């Protein structure tokens, strides 16, 4: 009976049937308290995100393997305990203790897959320090151990880790090939353990977000979703959902992105609080794009130490016409990222905008050259578009609006179809240069098109729209507030009480909303505003 229950638990794990697996392993333990049954139970509870039960089962398995003299089994449990303390609680010191314990146990053994897992965990730590050379070396050793011992999950997860290091080094094509292969193996059912399969998907999504390869990311998102449905399991963990949402946001699918981010934040807060910042910071970026700047600022402040939060703060400073504050934040970011790293792309791009706005064209040109080199190496359309956008800003600042128009047109063409929000901002800058050249009708056409993606323009953009006679097509922040309350089912009297304004003022705002969104009912206004990402 014990053997049958143990085998049934393992079969359930391979199928993603986590509650069934838990019940089978618990049944096996009622017959015999073995380390193998505790190890199986630890994985079932890991997937069910029952951290306390998972850690307890791992520790029980560790002790029993030690008592039985199975040092390899004990080392394996020590490795997963280290990862769990990082994954669930962000307890780096505790994790390091378990990793060191695993290393000492493995010193006494011959080559085995567990040694490869130690190497790949060390490679992950090296990536966190931006030590890509060491990460590649360690991941390569782990991959070879996986190949030698025919542990496909170790081999492919190590390949994914190596790919991520290659991407950060600028060897983007080679790195993404590694990540594509590893993810294909993960979704193809080749991994013995499904947890590294999930991590592989997260590595791929992270790389796509880093290099702005949103087309690749969107394609893999569909594959991951299908695998998840087929396995009847929530395969994409909270962190992966956050990466996925960022890609949805770039494609202009803001409502879907919001659902993913709110769900990920709730899941991570409840089960993996250390990682909730991954969802919070991306929700902040979505709020910034929606023009909900106060909410965005609060979310960035909530996770202030996260690199993406610092980037978000810099973006908000630029949105609020405070390029000096943005420059200070960006200089601090760049000091922490080694020269040559692809991770420098975001702060460099924003620094070009800040310095151009401050009239420091010499510094902007230096940083644009570095950013342009990264964009040329990575060569994804959104990065190339961002580089052309920066060139357009430089040309416009120098008074060469003919060149600026060519740059902005190239940026629009590269952004179009995959990054509508960025395309909208590029169109507004194109409209500004067209207006400077006296081409008012062309400028007005570009600006009108831009407004489909840029729901709440910045102050300087609003001034441009006014000069083009398009100010009546933009919703004010107060009108957006009224519309959100309408979407929440509130009537005029309730809205007036909530916003401390008169009902007459609410009526006036609603009438203006109808005019500006070209609709005649509240339901239509909410629908149109949802399409624009305002809600």
C-alpha positions, 0 to 999 in steps of 0.5 A, a space after each residue: 500500500 505504501 509503494 502504491 501511494 508513493 507512486 500515485 503521488 509521483 504520478 499526480 505531481 507529474 500531471 500537475 494534480 497538486 491536491 491529489 498528490 498531497 493526499 497520496 503522499 500523506 496517505 503514504 506517510 500514514 503507512 511509513 514515515 520515509 524521506 521519499 514520501 516527505 520529499 514528495 509531499 514537500 513538492 505538492 505543498 510547494 505548488 499549493 503555496 503552503 509554505 509552512 507545510 512545504 518547509 516542514 516536509 523538506 526538513 523532515 526529509 532532510 533529517 531522515 535522509 541524514 539518518 539513513 546515510 543518504 547524503 545525496 538526498 540530504 543535500 538535495 533537500 538542503 538545496 531546496 530548503 535554501 531556495 524556499 527560504 529565498 522564494 517564500 520569505 526572501 530570507 537570504 541569510 537562512 538560504 545561504 546557510 542551507 546552500 552552504 550545508 548542501 555544498 559541504 555534503 556534496 563535497 563528500 560525493 562524486 559527481 551528481 545532479 545535486 552538484 549541478 543544482 548548487 552550481 545553477 543556484 550560485 549562477 543565479 546569485 551571480 546574475 543578481 550581482 551583474 557578474 555575468 562572466 561568473 554566471 555563465 561559467 557556473 551555468 555551463 558547469 551545471 548544464 554539463 552535469 545535467 547532460 552527463 546525468 541525463 537530468 533534462 530539467 537541470 540541463 535545460 534550466 541551466 541553459 536558460 540561466 546561461 541564456 539570461 547571462 548572455 542577454 545581459 552581456 549583449 549576446 542577445 541572439 545567442 542568449 534568446 536561442 538558449 532561452 527559447 530551447 529551454 522553454 520549449 523543453 519545459 512546455 514539451 513535458 521534458 522536465 522531470 520536476 515542473 518547478 524548474 519548468 516554471 522558473 525557465 518560463 519566468 527567465 524567458 519572460 524576464 529577458 523579453 521584458 528587459 530587451 523589449 522583445 514583446 512579439 516573442 514574449 506574446 508568442 510564448 505567453 500563449 504557449 504558457 497559457 495553453 500548457 497551464 490549461 492542459 495541466 489544470 494547474 496555475 503554472 504561471 506563478 505570481 512573478 511570471 504573471 507580473 512579467 506577462 502583464 508587463 508585456 500585455 501592457 506594452 501591447 496596449 491590453 491594459 485591462 488584461 494587464 490590470 487583472 493579471 497584476 492585481 491577481 499577482 499582487 494578491 497571490 504574492 502578498 498572501 503566499 510569497 510576500 518577498 516577491 510582491 514588489 514585482 507585481 506592485 511596481 508593474 502596477 505602478 507603471 500601468 497607473 502611470 500610463 493611465 494618467 493616474 499619477 498619484 496612485 503610481 507614485 504611491 505604488 513606486 514609494 511602496 517598493 522604493 528599492 526596486 530598480 523598476 520603481 526608481 525607473 518609474 519615479 524618473 518617468 513620473 518626474 519627466 511627466 511632471 516636467 521636472 527633468 532635473 529630479 529625473 536626472 538625479 535618479 537616473 545617474 544613481 541608477 547607472 552607477 550601480 549597473 556595469 558598463 556594457 550591460 543591457 540593463 543600462 538601456 532604460 536609464 540611458 534612454 530616460 537620461 537622454 530625455 531629461 538632459 535634452 529637456 534641461 538643454 544639456 545637449 552635450 551630455 545627452 549626445 554622449 548618453 544617446 550614443 551609448 544607448 544607441 549602441 545597446 539598441 543596435 546590438 539588441 536590435 529589437 524594434 522597440 529598442 531601435 524605435 526608442 533610439 530613433 525617438 532620442 535622435 529626434 529629440 536631439 534634432 528638435 532641440 537643435 532646431 533641425 525639425 526636418 531631421 526630427 520628423 524623419 526620426 520620429 516617423 521611424 520611431 512611430 513605424 517601429 513602435 506601431 502595432 506592438 507598443 501603441 502608448 509609445 507610438 502615441 508619444 512619438 506621434 505627438 513629438 512628430 506633430 510638434 516638429 511638423 507644426 514647427 515646419 508650418 505643416 499644421 494639417 499634418 501635425 493635427 492628423 498625427 496628434 489625433 491619431 496619438 490620442 487613441 493611445 495617450 489618454 491623459 497627455 502631459 502638460 507640454 503635450 496638452 499645450 501642443 494640442 491646444 495650439 492645434 485646436 484639439 484641446 476639446 478631445 482630451 479628458 481632464 483628470 477630474 473627468 477621468 475621476 468622474 468616469 471611474 465612479 460611473 464605471 463603479 455604478 455610482 449615480 450623480 448624487 453619490 459622485 458629487 458627495 464622493 468628490 465634494 462637488 455639486 450635482 450640477 458640476 457632475 452633469 457638466 462633466 458627464 456632458 463634456 465626457 460624452 463630447 470628448 469621447 464621441 458617445 451619448 450614453 454612460 455605458 458607451 463612455 465607460 466602454 470607450 474609456 476602458 479601451 483607452 486604458 483610463 479605467 
